[in-house]
Amino acid sequence: MNKPDTQRNSLRELKSRRKLWLNVHLWLGLALGLFLSIFGITGSILVFHAEINELLNPQLLTVTVPKTHPAYRPLADIFQAGQAAMPETAVNTFANYPRNDAAAFKLVYALPVADAVTEHWEVYVNPYTAQVIGKRLKTSSDSLIPKTFIGLVFELHYALLLGEDLGYTVVGIMGVLLIISVLTGLILWWPLTGKWRQALTIKRRASAERLNFDLHKTSGFYTTVVLVPVLFSGVYMDIPERVVPVLELFSPVTYRYWFQSHPLANPKSITLPEAVAIAEQRYPTGRPDWLYAATQPTDTYTVCKDGVAEQGSWLHRRCVVIDQYSGKILDVDDPAIGTAGEVFTHWQWPLHSGQAFGWTGRILVFLSGLACPVLFVTGVIRWWQKRQAKQMGGRQRGSHNRRWGKQR
């Protein structure tokens, strides 16, 4: 067999395999494309969730910076003010440090209101005066619909409003299938004949059908490098108990939510402000961001800081896990140290949010999210066009056979 024949046979075999990938890509796209659009649009909103939240609620989430001596009040005073604004039965579960000088301090409280019903409230405090600006109801356990816009977007993005247990599992599985869909799309995009320019560009003055096809393949290709890590990090955050064991096959991994506090003989917890001070000693630079409280006897405090200046890492976010009784540091999310598996997991949230690469990363994740509904719509149109063409071809063949039969 000569070389041209060998090449033709090889090309024919590759095209035959592509039919399998085409079917996988097609049915995954039709089944999950709408959900990909939801994840993409909500993800694009969440890239700028803090800015959008402040824009929608400026009187609640922003403060006026004092012209003279703009210094925060002690953290203990801020927490005391927040607690005073809630009933005694309310328990602090989370706090969010101001992201800039003009932002308010946010404290989240769980408030039991009836049998098996718990409300979660947000209390906003002016960090310069330690005075409460206001509060609002965020969620209630007897409803799957959050009461705030950004809260609704978060729950839709991570759980499809199905609740934590079911929703996180469903969305995690969808994420795995969508990764397969994106990768099969890359296989189908690959130009077997070597026409790279055609594969990478949209044809000018093309027909509507060709324009739709080019828009689908090019937007899919250019967003793949962002969509795959974003989808994987979403799977990791939704179902870490399934992902971490797989990662441990390659490298040891620790997960901060699995650490527990150990009650002492006379258990008395340190306060969350004291836990922040411990984290500040470990990482003196940067700004506190997310503060996780300990609400159960074995829970730990977790203090996350942004802007930590350390050599040897591109990431500047560190999370410190602290025993609520002894104040001992149990674990740190530090990309500058640890195993390859731990460093890999530390990258997941910064990659998912785009914060790993500053404004460039956030804009790329934002644009990739907006590309998701484009991929879905153009994919459905492409499927419908091919379906119509196939049906028309079948009718033409049937008409031809009937005419041939009459002639005979």
Phi, psi and chi 1 to 4 in degrees:
 res  aa     phi    psi   chi1   chi2   chi3   chi4
   1 MET       -  129.6 -176.4  179.0  -64.2      -
   2 ASN   -79.8  172.7   55.7   33.4      -      -
   3 LYS   -63.6  -44.1 -173.5  174.3 -178.6  179.3
   4 PRO   -58.6  -39.4  -26.9   36.9      -      -
   5 ASP   -64.9  -40.6  -70.2  -22.0      -      -
   6 THR   -62.1  -42.3  -58.5      -      -      -
   7 GLN   -64.7  -40.9  -68.7  177.3  -19.8      -
   8 ARG   -64.6  -41.3  -79.4 -166.3  -66.2  -90.5
   9 ASN   -65.7  -39.8  -71.0  -23.0      -      -
  10 SER   -65.0  -42.1  177.0      -      -      -
  11 LEU   -65.0  -39.8 -176.9   61.1      -      -
  12 ARG   -63.4  -38.9 -169.3  179.7  -58.6  114.3
  13 GLU   -67.6  -41.3 -176.5  177.9   -9.6      -
  14 LEU   -63.7  -41.1  -71.1  173.1      -      -
  15 LYS   -64.8  -35.1  -71.9 -177.2  176.8 -179.9
  16 SER   -65.4  -40.6  177.3      -      -      -
  17 ARG   -66.1  -34.6  -67.4  177.8 -176.5  174.5
  18 ARG   -64.0  -25.7  -77.9  172.3   65.9  127.1
  19 LYS   -62.4  -38.3  -69.6 -178.1  179.1  179.4
  20 LEU   -64.1  -48.4  170.2   63.1      -      -
  21 TRP   -64.0  -33.6  -60.5  123.7      -      -
  22 LEU   -63.2  -42.8  176.7   60.6      -      -
  23 ASN   -65.0  -41.9  -72.7  -30.1      -      -
  24 VAL   -62.5  -48.1  172.8      -      -      -
  25 HIS   -62.8  -41.6 -174.9   71.9      -      -
  26 LEU   -62.8  -52.0  169.7   64.3      -      -
  27 TRP   -74.4  -32.4  -67.5  112.4      -      -
  28 LEU   -66.4  -40.1  -75.5  177.6      -      -
  29 GLY   -65.0  -43.3      -      -      -      -
  30 LEU   -68.4  -36.9  -68.3  176.3      -      -
  31 ALA   -77.8  -36.0      -      -      -      -
  32 LEU  -118.0   -0.7  -60.6  176.7      -      -
  33 GLY   -60.5  -39.2      -      -      -      -
  34 LEU   -63.7  -40.7  177.4   60.8      -      -
  35 PHE   -68.3  -37.6  -63.3  104.5      -      -
  36 LEU   -59.6  -39.0  176.6   65.0      -      -
  37 SER   -62.9  -42.5  -59.0      -      -      -
  38 ILE   -63.1  -47.2  -66.4  172.7      -      -
  39 PHE   -62.1  -39.9  -61.2  145.2      -      -
  40 GLY   -67.1  -47.6      -      -      -      -
  41 ILE   -65.9  -46.6  -66.4  171.7      -      -
  42 THR   -65.8  -35.9   54.8      -      -      -
  43 GLY   -64.5  -39.0      -      -      -      -
  44 SER   -63.7  -39.0  -67.7      -      -      -
  45 ILE   -64.6  -42.4  -65.9  173.0      -      -
  46 LEU   -70.6  -21.1  -67.2  178.1      -      -
  47 VAL   -56.5  -34.6  168.4      -      -      -
  48 PHE  -118.8   35.3  -60.3  103.3      -      -
  49 HIS   -63.0  -38.2   73.2   91.0      -      -
  50 ALA   -65.6  -45.1      -      -      -      -
  51 GLU   -64.6  -42.5  -68.5   87.0  -12.1      -
  52 ILE   -65.2  -42.4  -65.6  172.3      -      -
  53 ASN   -60.3  -43.7 -149.1    2.0      -      -
  54 GLU   -68.7  -35.1  -68.9  172.4    3.8      -
  55 LEU   -66.0  -36.8 -176.8   64.3      -      -
  56 LEU   -79.4  -25.7  -64.3  176.3      -      -
  57 ASN  -134.4   60.1  -52.3  -84.6      -      -
  58 PRO   -64.1  -36.2   23.4  -33.2      -      -
  59 GLN   -71.2  -21.8  -65.9 -178.9  -18.4      -
  60 LEU   -96.5  -34.7 -170.3   63.2      -      -
  61 LEU  -105.9   -5.1  -84.2   68.6      -      -
  62 THR  -124.6  156.8   59.9      -      -      -
  63 VAL  -133.0  164.3  -60.1      -      -      -
  64 THR   -92.2  125.0  -59.4      -      -      -
  65 VAL   -74.9  126.0 -178.5      -      -      -
  66 PRO   -58.7  141.1  -22.3   32.6      -      -
  67 LYS   -73.0  -28.2  -65.7 -178.1  179.4  179.3
  68 THR  -121.6  137.4   58.0      -      -      -
  69 HIS    52.4   58.2  -52.3  -63.9      -      -
  70 PRO   -75.5   81.8   28.1  -32.6      -      -
  71 ALA  -123.0  144.7      -      -      -      -
  72 TYR   -71.4  147.8  -74.9  175.9      -      -
  73 ARG   -71.0  159.7  -68.7  -72.0  -60.9  -85.8
  74 PRO   -53.3  143.5  -26.5   34.9      -      -
  75 LEU   -58.8  -35.9 -159.1   54.1      -      -
  76 ALA   -61.0  -36.8      -      -      -      -
  77 ASP   -66.7  -38.9  -68.5   -7.8      -      -
  78 ILE   -65.2  -43.9  -65.3  173.3      -      -
  79 PHE   -67.1  -37.1  -86.2   83.7      -      -
  80 GLN   -64.7  -39.7 -175.6  177.1    2.7      -
  81 ALA   -64.9  -41.6      -      -      -      -
  82 GLY   -63.7  -42.7      -      -      -      -
  83 GLN   -65.5  -36.2 -171.0   67.6   55.3      -
  84 ALA   -66.3  -23.0      -      -      -      -
  85 ALA   -83.0   -5.9      -      -      -      -
  86 MET  -118.0  159.4  -66.0  -64.9  -64.0      -
  87 PRO   -59.7  158.4  -23.9   33.7      -      -
  88 GLU   -60.7  -27.3  -67.7 -176.8   -2.0      -
  89 THR   -79.2   -8.3   53.8      -      -      -
  90 ALA   -72.3  139.2      -      -      -      -
  91 VAL  -118.9  127.8  177.6      -      -      -
  92 ASN   -70.4  126.8  177.1 -127.1      -      -
  93 THR  -113.0  -24.7   60.4      -      -      -
  94 PHE  -161.6  152.5  177.6   77.8      -      -
  95 ALA  -142.8  148.3      -      -      -      -
  96 ASN  -124.9  112.9 -159.9  173.8      -      -
  97 TYR   -65.5  146.1 -143.0   80.7      -      -
  98 PRO   -54.9  135.7  -24.4   34.4      -      -
  99 ARG   -79.7  -18.9   69.9 -176.9 -173.5   91.0
 100 ASN  -152.2 -179.7   56.6   36.0      -      -
 101 ASP   -65.5  -22.3  -67.6  -18.9      -      -
 102 ALA  -100.6    9.3      -      -      -      -
 103 ALA  -100.3  152.7      -      -      -      -
 104 ALA   -84.8  161.5      -      -      -      -
 105 PHE   -87.6  127.9 -159.4  105.4      -      -
 106 LYS  -106.6  131.9 -178.7  175.3   76.3  173.6
 107 LEU  -123.3  136.8  -60.7  127.1      -      -
 108 VAL  -112.7  133.5 -179.7      -      -      -
 109 TYR  -125.7  142.2  -67.4   88.5      -      -
 110 ALA   -96.8  127.6      -      -      -      -
 111 LEU  -126.4  107.8  176.2   63.5      -      -
 112 PRO   -67.3  127.8  -15.6   29.7      -      -
 113 VAL  -119.3  -18.3  -66.1      -      -      -
 114 ALA  -162.5  177.7      -      -      -      -
 115 ASP   -58.9  119.5  -67.5  -20.4      -      -
 116 ALA    63.4   17.3      -      -      -      -
 117 VAL  -121.1  125.1  177.5      -      -      -
 118 THR  -128.9  131.5  -59.5      -      -      -
 119 GLU   -99.6  149.1  -65.8  178.3  -16.1      -
 120 HIS  -117.0  122.2  -71.4   86.2      -      -
 121 TRP  -112.9  145.9  -73.9   78.8      -      -
 122 GLU  -105.2  128.0  -64.7  176.6  -17.3      -
 123 VAL  -116.2  129.7  178.2      -      -      -
 124 TYR  -110.6  129.9  -67.9   90.4      -      -
 125 VAL  -123.6  137.2 -179.8      -      -      -
 126 ASN   -73.0  115.3 -173.9  -35.0      -      -
 127 PRO   -70.2  -16.9   26.3  -34.1      -      -
 128 TYR   -84.6  -25.8  -59.8  103.4      -      -
 129 THR  -118.0  -11.3   63.5      -      -      -
 130 ALA    58.6   33.5      -      -      -      -
 131 GLN  -109.7  141.1  -66.1  180.0  -16.0      -
 132 VAL   -73.0  128.5  173.1      -      -      -
 133 ILE   -83.2  -40.8  -57.5  170.8      -      -
 134 GLY   171.3  177.9      -      -      -      -
 135 LYS  -146.9  162.1   61.9 -178.2 -179.2  179.7
 136 ARG  -152.4  152.1   62.1  178.3  177.8  176.3
 137 LEU   -76.3  128.3  177.9   61.9      -      -
 138 LYS   -96.3  -55.3 -179.4 -177.6  179.1 -176.6
 139 THR  -145.7  162.8   61.3      -      -      -
 140 SER  -135.2  137.0 -179.8      -      -      -
 141 SER   -65.5  -15.9   61.3      -      -      -
 142 ASP   -90.4    8.3   60.0  -10.5      -      -
 143 SER  -141.7  138.2  173.4      -      -      -
 144 LEU   -86.4   -5.5  -65.9  175.6      -      -
 145 ILE   -99.8  114.1  -51.4  -62.0      -      -
 146 PRO   -62.1  157.7  -23.9   35.2      -      -
 147 LYS   -91.6   -9.7  -48.2  -57.8 -179.3 -177.6
 148 THR  -114.9  155.1   65.0      -      -      -
 149 PHE   -62.9  -51.0  172.0   70.0      -      -
 150 ILE   -65.5  -36.0  -67.5  -60.6      -      -
 151 GLY   -61.5  -40.4      -      -      -      -
 152 LEU   -63.1  -43.9  175.1   64.8      -      -
 153 VAL   -63.3  -42.1  175.1      -      -      -
 154 PHE   -60.0  -49.9  -97.9  109.1      -      -
 155 GLU   -66.5  -35.0  -71.4  -57.6  -46.0      -
 156 LEU   -67.6  -38.7 -170.0   58.1      -      -
 157 HIS   -70.4  -44.3 -175.8   73.4      -      -
 158 TYR   -94.5  -21.7  -74.4  103.2      -      -
 159 ALA  -140.8    2.2      -      -      -      -
 160 LEU    53.3   30.6  -72.6  175.4      -      -
 161 LEU    60.5   27.3  -59.1  179.0      -      -
 162 LEU   -99.7    3.1  -62.8  174.6      -      -
 163 GLY    90.0  162.1      -      -      -      -
 164 GLU   -63.7  -53.4  -72.5 -168.7    6.8      -
 165 ASP   -62.1  -55.8  -66.2  -24.4      -      -
 166 LEU   -75.3  -45.9  175.7   61.1      -      -
 167 GLY   -61.2  -46.0      -      -      -      -
 168 TYR   -63.2  -38.4  -74.3    4.2      -      -
 169 THR   -67.1  -45.5  -59.3      -      -      -
 170 VAL   -62.1  -47.3  169.4      -      -      -
 171 VAL   -67.2  -36.4  172.9      -      -      -
 172 GLY   -61.4  -44.6      -      -      -      -
 173 ILE   -64.8  -42.8  -66.0  172.1      -      -
 174 MET   -58.6  -39.5  -75.5 -175.7  176.5      -
 175 GLY   -60.5  -41.2      -      -      -      -
 176 VAL   -62.4  -46.2  173.2      -      -      -
 177 LEU   -65.8  -35.3  -64.6  175.6      -      -
 178 LEU   -69.9  -32.4  -73.8  170.2      -      -
 179 ILE   -61.6  -43.4  -69.0  173.5      -      -
 180 ILE   -61.1  -42.3  -63.6  172.7      -      -
 181 SER   -61.1  -44.2  178.4      -      -      -
 182 VAL   -64.3  -42.8  171.2      -      -      -
 183 LEU   -68.6  -38.7  -66.7  177.7      -      -
 184 THR   -66.7  -33.2   53.5      -      -      -
 185 GLY   -62.9  -36.5      -      -      -      -
 186 LEU   -66.3  -38.6 -176.6   61.1      -      -
 187 ILE   -62.0  -43.9  -66.2  173.3      -      -
 188 LEU   -68.6  -31.0  -64.2  171.9      -      -
 189 TRP   -69.9  -30.7  164.8   87.1      -      -
 190 TRP   -56.9  120.8 -165.3  -88.5      -      -
 191 PRO   -75.3  105.9   26.6  -31.4      -      -
 192 LEU   -66.5  -27.1  -62.3  178.6      -      -
 193 THR   -92.0    3.0   55.9      -      -      -
 194 GLY    81.0   12.5      -      -      -      -
 195 LYS   -84.7   76.1  -62.5 -179.8  179.5  179.2
 196 TRP   -69.3  -38.7  -68.4   97.7      -      -
 197 ARG   -62.2  -41.5 -176.4  176.4 -179.6  179.6
 198 GLN   -64.4  -35.0 -179.7  177.7  -43.8      -
 199 ALA   -75.5  -24.5      -      -      -      -
 200 LEU  -100.9   -5.2  -66.7  168.4      -      -
 201 THR  -129.6  166.1   58.3      -      -      -
 202 ILE  -101.5  126.8  -63.8  176.5      -      -
 203 LYS   -67.1  132.0 -174.2  178.3  179.9 -179.8
 204 ARG   -74.9  148.0  -64.8 -177.6  179.2  179.5
 205 ARG    48.6   40.7  -67.2 -175.2  -69.7  -85.6
 206 ALA   -88.2  166.4      -      -      -      -
 207 SER   -67.0  163.8   64.5      -      -      -
 208 ALA   -59.8  -38.1      -      -      -      -
 209 GLU   -65.6  -45.7 -177.9  175.5   -8.0      -
 210 ARG   -67.1  -38.8  176.1   58.8 -174.4  -90.3
 211 LEU   -61.4  -42.9  177.4   62.8      -      -
 212 ASN   -62.2  -42.9  178.7   79.8      -      -
 213 PHE   -64.2  -46.4  172.8   70.7      -      -
 214 ASP   -64.3  -38.7  -77.6   -4.4      -      -
 215 LEU   -64.2  -38.2 -172.3   59.3      -      -
 216 HIS   -67.2  -48.5 -175.9   77.1      -      -
 217 LYS   -72.0  -39.1   67.8  179.0  178.2   64.2
 218 THR   -73.6  -42.1   53.5      -      -      -
 219 SER   -65.1  -34.8   58.1      -      -      -
 220 GLY   -65.9  -43.2      -      -      -      -
 221 PHE   -66.6  -48.6  168.7   73.7      -      -
 222 TYR   -70.8  -20.2  -72.9  115.3      -      -
 223 THR   -97.8   -8.3   57.0      -      -      -
 224 THR   -58.8  -42.5  -66.7      -      -      -
 225 VAL   -62.8  -23.5   68.9      -      -      -
 226 VAL   -96.4  -41.7  178.4      -      -      -
 227 LEU   -64.1  -40.5  -78.7  180.0      -      -
 228 VAL   -62.7  -52.5  170.3      -      -      -
 229 PRO   -65.3  -33.2   17.5  -28.7      -      -
 230 VAL   -67.4  -43.2  166.9      -      -      -
 231 LEU   -64.5  -42.5  -75.2  168.8      -      -
 232 PHE   -65.0  -43.5  178.8   84.6      -      -
 233 SER   -64.4  -33.0   56.9      -      -      -
 234 GLY   -64.7  -41.3      -      -      -      -
 235 VAL   -61.8  -43.6  172.9      -      -      -
 236 TYR   -60.3  -42.6  167.9   75.2      -      -
 237 MET   -74.9  -28.1  -71.9 -175.9  -71.9      -
 238 ASP   -80.6  -44.2  -96.2  -26.3      -      -
 239 ILE  -130.6   62.8   48.7  174.3      -      -
 240 PRO   -61.5  -29.7   24.5  -35.4      -      -
 241 GLU   -65.7  -17.4   69.3  -81.7    3.9      -
 242 ARG   -96.0  -31.5  -61.2  -72.9 -175.2  -91.0
 243 VAL   -82.0  -43.1  176.9      -      -      -
 244 VAL   -58.1  -44.9  169.0      -      -      -
 245 PRO   -58.4  -32.9  -27.0   36.8      -      -
 246 VAL   -69.2  -43.0  176.3      -      -      -
 247 LEU   -63.3  -34.2  -63.1  177.3      -      -
 248 GLU   -68.2  -15.0  -73.6 -177.0  -34.7      -
 249 LEU   -65.8  -22.9  -62.8  175.4      -      -
 250 PHE  -108.4  -32.8  -55.1   93.1      -      -
 251 SER  -161.7  144.5  176.2      -      -      -
 252 PRO   -59.0  141.6  -23.5   33.9      -      -
 253 VAL  -136.6  137.3  177.8      -      -      -
 254 THR  -112.0  150.0   59.4      -      -      -
 255 TYR  -128.6  121.1 -171.5   55.2      -      -
 256 ARG   -62.1  -26.4   67.9  172.4 -177.1  -98.4
 257 TYR   -74.3   -8.3  -64.2  103.1      -      -
 258 TRP   -91.9   -7.6  -66.9  -14.8      -      -
 259 PHE   -79.1  148.7  -73.4   89.2      -      -
 260 GLN  -130.4  150.6  -67.4 -175.0  -24.2      -
 261 SER   -82.5  153.2  -65.7      -      -      -
 262 HIS  -117.8  107.0  -59.2  -75.3      -      -
 263 PRO   -57.3  139.9  -22.1   32.6      -      -
 264 LEU   -89.6 -175.9  -57.1  173.6      -      -
 265 ALA   -60.6  -44.5      -      -      -      -
 266 ASN  -117.2   81.0  -64.1  -49.8      -      -
 267 PRO   -64.6  118.9   23.8  -32.9      -      -
 268 LYS  -137.2  120.1 -178.8 -179.3  179.3 -178.9
 269 SER   -77.4  146.4  -62.3      -      -      -
 270 ILE   -74.5  164.1   63.1  173.2      -      -
 271 THR   -87.1  162.7   64.1      -      -      -
 272 LEU   -63.7  -40.4 -174.5   49.6      -      -
 273 PRO   -57.6  -36.2  -29.3   37.4      -      -
 274 GLU   -67.7  -35.5  -70.6  172.5  -26.2      -
 275 ALA   -65.7  -38.0      -      -      -      -
 276 VAL   -62.1  -40.3  172.8      -      -      -
 277 ALA   -62.9  -37.5      -      -      -      -
 278 ILE   -64.9  -43.1  -66.8  171.6      -      -
 279 ALA   -65.2  -35.6      -      -      -      -
 280 GLU   -65.3  -34.6  -65.6  -88.5   26.0      -
 281 GLN   -66.2  -38.1  -69.6  178.0   -6.6      -
 282 ARG   -71.0  -41.8  177.2   64.6 -178.7  -95.1
 283 TYR  -128.8   89.7  -63.7  107.9      -      -
 284 PRO   -66.9  -27.8  -19.3   32.4      -      -
 285 THR   -90.5  169.0   61.1      -      -      -
 286 GLY    90.0 -172.8      -      -      -      -
 287 ARG  -132.4  129.9 -171.2 -174.6 -165.8  113.1
 288 PRO   -58.6  148.8  -22.9   33.6      -      -
 289 ASP  -129.8  -82.1 -175.2   18.4      -      -
 290 TRP   -96.2  132.3  -66.3  -10.0      -      -
 291 LEU  -123.3  113.5  -47.0  177.3      -      -
 292 TYR   -98.6  124.4  -64.8   87.1      -      -
 293 ALA   -84.8  167.1      -      -      -      -
 294 ALA  -106.3  111.4      -      -      -      -
 295 THR  -103.9  -12.6   60.0      -      -      -
 296 GLN  -119.8  158.3  -60.1  -63.2  -35.3      -
 297 PRO   -55.4  -30.1  -26.2   35.0      -      -
 298 THR  -104.9    4.7   57.9      -      -      -
 299 ASP   -69.1  158.3  -75.6   -7.8      -      -
 300 THR  -113.6  160.7   58.9      -      -      -
 301 TYR   -86.6  143.0  -70.7  122.6      -      -
 302 THR  -130.1  124.6  -61.8      -      -      -
 303 VAL  -116.4  118.7  178.1      -      -      -
 304 CYS  -107.0  135.7  -65.0      -      -      -
 305 LYS  -122.5  143.9  -63.1 -169.9   64.6  178.0
 306 ASP  -109.8  157.3  -80.6  -22.5      -      -
 307 GLY    73.0   23.5      -      -      -      -
 308 VAL   -72.1  122.9  175.5      -      -      -
 309 ALA   -90.9  105.4      -      -      -      -
 310 GLU  -140.0  141.7  -83.6 -163.5  -19.1      -
 311 GLN   -77.9  151.5  -64.9 -178.6   -9.6      -
 312 GLY    93.9    6.9      -      -      -      -
 313 SER  -150.9  139.8  175.1      -      -      -
 314 TRP   -77.9  -27.1  -76.8    6.8      -      -
 315 LEU   -84.1  142.9  -66.0 -180.0      -      -
 316 HIS  -121.6   25.9  -58.7  -72.2      -      -
 317 ARG  -110.8  132.5 -176.6  176.2  179.1   82.8
 318 ARG  -133.6  137.7  -56.5  -69.9 -175.4  -89.6
 319 CYS  -121.0  130.6  -69.4      -      -      -
 320 VAL  -114.9  124.9 -177.0      -      -      -
 321 VAL   -97.7  126.9 -178.6      -      -      -
 322 ILE  -128.6  133.9  -60.0  167.2      -      -
 323 ASP   -65.0  128.7 -172.1  -62.7      -      -
 324 GLN   -72.4  -12.4   65.2  166.2  -60.6      -
 325 TYR  -101.7  -52.3  -56.6  105.6      -      -
 326 SER   -87.8  -19.2   65.8      -      -      -
 327 GLY    77.4    9.3      -      -      -      -
 328 LYS   -73.5  139.0  178.8 -178.0  177.2 -178.6
 329 ILE   -77.6  119.2  -66.0  177.8      -      -
 330 LEU   -93.5  -29.8  -57.1  177.5      -      -
 331 ASP  -164.2  155.0 -175.1   53.6      -      -
 332 VAL  -134.6  137.6  -68.9      -      -      -
 333 ASP   -88.9   94.9  -76.2   -2.9      -      -
 334 ASP  -131.9  106.1 -169.7  -23.9      -      -
 335 PRO   -63.6  -13.1  -20.1   32.9      -      -
 336 ALA   -81.8  -13.1      -      -      -      -
 337 ILE  -135.9  175.3   59.9  176.0      -      -
 338 GLY    95.0  179.2      -      -      -      -
 339 THR   -76.5  170.3   65.9      -      -      -
 340 ALA   -62.5  -37.9      -      -      -      -
 341 GLY   -64.5  -39.8      -      -      -      -
 342 GLU   -67.9  -42.7  -70.0  171.2  -17.0      -
 343 VAL   -61.2  -39.8  172.6      -      -      -
 344 PHE   -60.7  -45.1 -179.2   78.6      -      -
 345 THR   -68.9  -32.2   58.3      -      -      -
 346 HIS   -65.3  -24.1  -62.0  162.1      -      -
 347 TRP   -80.2  -14.5  -87.0   83.4      -      -
 348 GLN   -65.0  -50.1  -63.1  -47.4  -57.5      -
 349 TRP   -65.2  -46.3  163.8 -111.6      -      -
 350 PRO   -58.3  -35.6  -26.0   36.2      -      -
 351 LEU   -70.4  -42.6  -75.5  174.6      -      -
 352 HIS   -64.6  -38.8 -165.5   78.3      -      -
 353 SER   -87.8  -13.1   61.9      -      -      -
 354 GLY    85.0   -3.4      -      -      -      -
 355 GLN   -72.1  -12.7  -65.2 -179.6   10.5      -
 356 ALA   -61.1  -29.3      -      -      -      -
 357 PHE  -124.4   32.5  -57.4  103.6      -      -
 358 GLY    63.6 -146.2      -      -      -      -
 359 TRP   -63.2  -34.2  -85.2   97.8      -      -
 360 THR   -60.7  -46.7  -59.6      -      -      -
 361 GLY   -64.6  -41.3      -      -      -      -
 362 ARG   -64.4  -41.6  -64.9  176.7   74.3 -172.1
 363 ILE   -66.9  -39.8  -68.8  172.4      -      -
 364 LEU   -63.4  -44.1  -74.5  175.1      -      -
 365 VAL   -65.1  -39.4  172.6      -      -      -
 366 PHE   -59.8  -48.6  172.9   78.9      -      -
 367 LEU   -67.5  -37.7  -66.3  176.3      -      -
 368 SER   -65.3  -36.7  -63.7      -      -      -
 369 GLY   -63.5  -41.8      -      -      -      -
 370 LEU   -68.0  -25.0  -65.0 -177.3      -      -
 371 ALA   -71.8  -21.0      -      -      -      -
 372 CYS   -60.8  -49.5  -68.0      -      -      -
 373 PRO   -65.4  -29.0   18.1  -30.4      -      -
 374 VAL   -64.0  -44.4  174.4      -      -      -
 375 LEU   -61.1  -42.3  -70.9  169.9      -      -
 376 PHE   -65.8  -49.4  173.6   54.3      -      -
 377 VAL   -65.1  -47.3  171.7      -      -      -
 378 THR   -65.9  -32.6   54.9      -      -      -
 379 GLY   -67.4  -42.1      -      -      -      -
 380 VAL   -64.8  -42.7  169.5      -      -      -
 381 ILE   -61.5  -43.0  -67.5  173.8      -      -
 382 ARG   -62.4  -43.7  177.9   63.3  177.4  165.6
 383 TRP   -62.2  -41.6  165.4   75.3      -      -
 384 TRP   -68.0  -39.6 -178.8 -104.0      -      -
 385 GLN   -62.0  -45.4  -70.3  170.7  -20.3      -
 386 LYS   -67.7  -35.8  -66.9  179.9   71.4  173.7
 387 ARG   -65.1  -43.9 -174.5  171.5 -178.2  -91.4
 388 GLN   -64.1  -41.5  -68.4  -67.5   95.5      -
 389 ALA   -63.7  -39.3      -      -      -      -
 390 LYS   -66.0  -42.1 -174.5  176.4 -179.3 -179.6
 391 GLN   -65.8  -39.8  -69.3  178.2  -14.7      -
 392 MET   -65.7  -39.9 -175.6  174.1  -66.3      -
 393 GLY   -63.1  -38.8      -      -      -      -
 394 GLY   -64.7  -40.0      -      -      -      -
 395 ARG   -67.5  -38.1  -73.4 -164.9  -66.3  -91.4
 396 GLN   -65.7  -40.6  -69.4  175.6  -12.9      -
 397 ARG   -65.4  -38.8  -73.6 -168.0  -62.4  -89.6
 398 GLY   -64.5  -41.1      -      -      -      -
 399 SER   -65.3  -40.7  176.0      -      -      -
 400 HIS   -63.1  -41.7  174.1   76.7      -      -
 401 ASN   -65.7  -36.0  -69.2  -22.8      -      -
 402 ARG   -68.2  -41.1  -74.0 -166.0  -65.1  -87.2
 403 ARG   -65.3  -39.8  -71.8 -162.9  -58.7  -90.5
 404 TRP   -63.6  -38.4  176.9 -109.2      -      -
 405 GLY   -66.1  -38.3      -      -      -      -
 406 LYS   -66.7  -38.6  -70.5  178.9 -179.8 -179.9
 407 GLN   -64.9  -32.9  -68.8  174.4    2.3      -
 408 ARG   -75.2      -  -67.3 -174.8   62.1 -173.2
